[in-house]
């Protein structure tokens, strides 16, 4: 995770961002600290990267890389405003002893568009990540990668429209995906938890599950109920200030898989 010490809404690179409205950095820091404390209370270890001045979106750590089996596939951002984040995150991994680190050739935004299950990586394209990065990641990580096309600009990253519930199932909002990708998801995950548009529209699917607990935006009431019925322990959090830049719990969380 990356503390939001420099968080601001200074430009608009997704439909959620309104520089005229701005954001309350102090409130964002309080909300982020509560998210960090939530993870620690659930028994997870949180590692921190130092924020870099001039990179207000660096708090969204999920975009910094994809880490699977101890291999680190770096991010190459689509917008120049975030370009320096990729090298900053790769440097952190090198400094912390990761020796299988790959600088990406093709545009991709880390776990924003790559979500890992036990035997497959789901990969989004359509707005940020070049489909060529899906092939590059598959070759480097040695895991099958399934391409999913996003079609609604509100859900510009895969992690805004889908999250893994555990190693073999997901929750998702069908309307974020092309018809063919919806069919792929139905075939792969016949028992998926299906979210409605109201919950997707408050970034309810930008959630983090450890297989038992789901850390989720508190406003996603319908999805919270559905997850409870599916047997998950729902842990609501308030990240309303960070949502002004298009982020939620998952955006703030880069999951490191050894």
N, C-alpha and C positions, 0 to 999 in steps of 0.2 A: 504494500500500500504506500501511497505518497501523500503526505499531509498537504492540505489545500492552502498553504501559506500565501500563495500568489494567485489563488483562484479569483477569477473575474469573468464577466461576459463582455469582452471587448470587440468581438467580431461575430459574424453569423455564418457558420459553416454547416448548420443543420436547422431544420424547421423549429426546433425548440428555443434557439438562441435569439435574444432581442437585446442588442447592446443599449438601446434606449432605456430599457427597463433595468438593466444592470443586475447586480446580485449583492447580497449581504455577506461579505467574507467571514465576518465573525460568526454569523449563524451557520454558514457552511462548515466552519471549523468545528463548532459544537456538534453538528450532526455527524460529521465524519468521525470525531472522537467517540461518539456513542456507537457508531458502527464498528469501529475497532474494538471497543470494549465488549460488544456483543459477541464478536468472534472469539475473543479470549475467554469469555464466560462459558462458551460452548466447548472449550478445550483446544482451540486451534492456536497455532503459533503464528504471529504476525511479524513479518520482516518489513522494514521501512527503507525507502529510497529517499534521499534528500531532494526536496523540490528545487527547481531551477528558476531563478527570477526571469521573467519574460515568457514563461511557458504556463499560462493560466490553466490549461487543460491537462497538465501533467498529473493532476490528482486522479485522472481516469486511468489507473494503472493497468487495467485489463488490456488496453490497447498497446502496451509496451512490448509485448512478445507473446510467443506460444511456447510453453515448456512441457515436454512429454518425454518420459523415460530419461530425464536428466539432460536431454538435448534442448537447446534454446534456439528457436527460429525467430529472428528479429523482425521488428516492424519497419515498414517503409510507408510513411504517411501520405495520404492523398493530397492534403492541403499544406501549403508552405508554412502556415501558422503553427503547425505541430511537428514539422519535419525534424527539429532538433531533439524531440523526445526519443526517437528510435535509438540514436547513438547513446543517449544518456542511460537508457535501460540496458542496452547491451554492455556498456561499461560496468554497470552494477553487477551483472552476472559474471563477467570475467573477473572482476575484483573479488567476488565471493566464491571463486574456485570452480566455476563451471568451465570445462575445457572443450565441450562440444557445442560451439556457438556458431551460428550461421547468420551472416548479414544477408538480408533478403535482396534478391535481384528485382523482384516485382512488388508492386504496391500491395500492401496488406496492413491491416490494423490489429494484429495480434489476436487476443481472445475476444476482441469485438466481433470478429467474423470467423473465428475458429473455436468450436466447442467440442470438448473431448469426452467420449464415453469409453467403455471398456475395450471395445474392439473396432471402433470407428471414430473418425473425426468429422463432424459436420462443419461445412464451410460455406459462408455466405458470399454472394457477389451481387452486383447490380448498382451499388452506389459507391463503395469505398475500395473493396478488395478486388484486384485483378484476378480473373479465373486462372491465369498462368501461375499465380502464387499457390493455388491449390495443388497443382502438380509439383511445384518446387517443394512445398511442405511435405507432401507424400514421399518424395524421394529422400528427403533428409531425415524424416522421422520414422520411416518404415511402417507407417500406419495407413490403412485405407482411408481415403478422403472422399466424402460424398458432397457434391456441389448442390447448393440450394439457392435459387434466385429470389431476391427481394424486390418487391415492386411498389411498395408504399413508402414515400420519402420520410414519413414520420419514423419508420423503422429502418433506419439507414445502416444499422449494423445487425448481424444475426442475433447478438445478445440482447437486443431490444424486443425481439419477437419470439424467442425460444430459450429455454434453459434445460439442462440435464437435471432430471430428478435424482438419478443415481447412475450406475454404469450401463444401464440398458433401457432406460425410458426417459421421456421428455415431457415438458409442457410447452405449448405453443399457441400462437394466434394464426389461424389459417389465412386470414385476409392479408397478411404481410407478404405472402408468397405467391409466386406464379402458379397457374393451374398444374403444370407438370410437377413442380416441387411439392405442392400439396399432396399429390398422389404418391410421390416418393415417401413423404412423411407418414401417410396413412399406411403404406405397406411396411415400412420399417418399424412403426410404433403404433400398432392397432389399439393399444391400451393407454395411449397418451392422455394427459389431462389437457383438455381444450379450453383455452381462454377466450372470453368475449372481448369485443372491441373496447368497451368501457374500461376494463382492467388493463388492456394493452395500452390504452391512451394515457394512463398514469404510470407507464413503464413498469407495470406489475410483473412483466416477464424478464425484467432486468434483475433477476434474483439469483441467489447462491444457495445451492443445496449440498449438504454433506451426506445425503442418503437418508438422513433421519430428520434433520432440521432444515427448514427453508427460511432464509433471511430475505424478506420481501418488503417492498414499499407498502406502508400501512393503508394507503388509499385503495388498494386493489382488493376490495371487500369480497367480491364474488369469487375471485381466484383463491383467496385465502380460505374461503369456505370449501371450495372444491378440493384443495390440497389437504385440508383437514379430513374430509371424507375419504380421501385416498390413503390415509394413514400417516401423513407427515405431521410433524410438530412445526407449526407456523410461528415464526419469530418476526413480528412487524417492526419496521424502523421508519423514521422520518428523515428522508433525504430531499425534501421539497426544494431546498435552496440549490442543491447540486443539480436537480432536475431542470433548472433554468438553463443549463448548458447541455441538456440531453443525457444526463447520467443518473444512475441509480446504484444499488448495492453492488451489482456485478461490475459495472463500469469502474468502480473504485477498487476492484479486487482482481489481482493477477494470481491465479492458482498455480502453484509450483508443484509439478508432479515429478518425483525423483525416479 
